[in-house]
Amino acid sequence: MRRNRKVKILATLGPASSDEAMIERLLTAGADVFRINMSHASHDLMRTLVARIRSVEKKVGHPIGILADLQGPKLRVGAFADKSVALEVGQKFVLDDNAAPGDATRVHLPHPEILKSVEPGHRLLIDDGRLQLKALENDGKSITCEVVAGSKISDRKGVSLPDTDLPMGALTEKDRKDLDAVLSADVDWIALSFIQRPEDLAEVRKVARGRALLLAKIEKPQAVKRLAEIIELSDALMVARGDLGVEMPLEAVPGIQKQITRACRRAGKPVVVATQMLESMISAPVPTRAEVSDVATAVFEGADAIMLSAESAAGDYPVEAVTTMNSIATQVERDPTYSDIINAQRSEPEATGADAISMAARQIAETLNLSAIITYTSSGTTGLRAARERPHVPIIALSPVVETARRLSLVWGTHCVVTADANDLDDMVDRACRIAYEEKFAKPGDRVIITAGVPLRTPGATNMLRIAYIGSDGLGGI
């Protein structure tokens, strides 16, 4: 299962990719982590998909990460007497608390929190921005708006509020039930939708209690404004460009993508770039040139993972989409400019032993042209610090905890192996060298560098570097 690239691929499962054989084909094609979208998956389907992924994992003998994506709040207008109405730019249109069917002058808005929060001048975007309204007045029961752009509105279209900070958490009642279900199914990552503030993560963290890591999806302007705080309280971030592009000017999204990617790398937190990366491959066997460039940009920028949504979940060419993304990423990382860009963005290490050891391991590995950096990690923190350095050589993350290995499958450059704890320092070196040899990262005569904590089995105590060579028997020597 060795990959010839550092960036990871996250593939969404769905109607086109729900059986075990297809999951295995996607894994072979290049998928490292599988996403289950709880907007569409029932609890029974989610459990079935998890069981199938774990069956494939057992068959291939390599840890596979699973991400469950919670739906989050879905804000929608009510229904119309005639299903839809035509509007004109400049006319007034009212959103109110009246449950009666709508017409060309008004419609029900079944969300009291919006009616209480929107202020004059705030924008209301309907149907992914196809209809744009500007609030003129709000008495707490109805919002009188002016139609700024667009000409049609129909039943139960979504509402986006780029200027309004809503007094509500990121979890709905459905999300709470889904959260309990995915935690009991032992998923590795939980993605939280429509995060507005760092406090939105607190409730989920209390429920999760470390049973899964939290990935905050950045798709609202309010989250961008408080990015540093959200990064600090998250385990990973996702640049969810679909909704972000609705609530913010489209031309601002590429810059925000770079801002988020670089901020996450400085913090040593994984970042996923998502949405419409190979959108045309939903119905075509090849992508557009612009899509290839889009995927390449995310790889050049140093993202930990790039994600396929409908392309792998419901498209006609799920395996081809993964294969194409794998080919693009592999080619980018071979480009001479790739390492220049990655090196230019490298941040100074924090004043911790783990960061100092990780930086030293990278420098030594690159100076001596070693075959791999091998890191022992129980919680995954050491693996994250090693990946933050973006070394040119592979990172082999060894952990006795299968959950840790699965979680690290989302992290840039890490090849995760589940192995028992070493008995002593000699066993640690022999075990690391043997795994590097068996996993085809090194051959007899090659050298590797090993990082670990002494005393052994002490979480967070990474304080040791050891250079070893691979002997003819695959074991290590000084």
Number of C-alpha atoms within 10 A of each C-alpha: 15 11 17 16 20 26 26 27 26 27 31 27 27 23 11 19 23 21 15 17 13 15 23 20 16 23 24 16 19 26 26 25 26 25 24 27 20 21 15 12 17 13 16 10 15 23 18 16 24 21 14 18 25 18 15 20 16 12 10 14 12 20 26 26 24 28 26 28 25 25 20 21 17 13 17 18 22 23 21 20 14 12 13 16 17 12 19 15 14 12 13 19 22 23 23 26 18 15 12 14 15 25 21 19 14 21 27 22 25 17 14 13 13 24 20 16 14 23 19 13 14 18 22 23 23 24 18 16 18 13 19 21 25 21 21 18 17 19 12 16 14 21 25 19 25 22 19 18 17 17 14 15 22 21 18 19 16 16 20 21 19 18 17 16 16 15 11 12 17 21 23 15 10 14 21 15 12 23 21 13 17 25 19 12 15 14 24 26 25 26 23 24 25 26 24 27 20 18 14 20 21 14 13 19 16 9 14 18 10 11 16 23 19 23 26 28 28 26 24 26 21 19 20 19 12 13 20 15 14 24 22 13 17 19 19 25 25 27 24 23 24 15 19 24 19 21 23 17 9 12 9 11 19 14 10 17 24 18 13 23 24 19 16 25 23 17 17 23 23 25 30 27 27 21 18 20 25 27 19 17 23 21 14 16 15 16 19 13 9 11 18 17 13 16 21 20 16 24 24 20 17 25 27 30 25 26 28 26 24 23 30 29 22 18 22 17 20 30 25 19 29 26 18 20 26 21 15 17 25 18 13 19 21 12 11 9 12 16 17 11 13 18 15 8 15 14 14 11 19 13 8 11 15 24 22 16 21 29 21 16 27 22 15 17 23 16 9 11 14 21 22 25 29 29 27 28 27 22 18 23 19 25 31 23 22 29 26 27 25 23 23 21 18 23 25 24 30 28 23 18 17 18 21 25 29 25 23 28 27 29 28 26 29 28 24 26 25 18 17 11 18 17 11 11 14 12 14 19 25 20 21 30 32 20 19 23 21 12 15 11 20 21 20 15 14 18 23 28 24 21 28 26 19 14 13 16 16 12 17 16 16 25 17 16 18 14 19 21 23 25 19 11 11 21 20 26 15 10
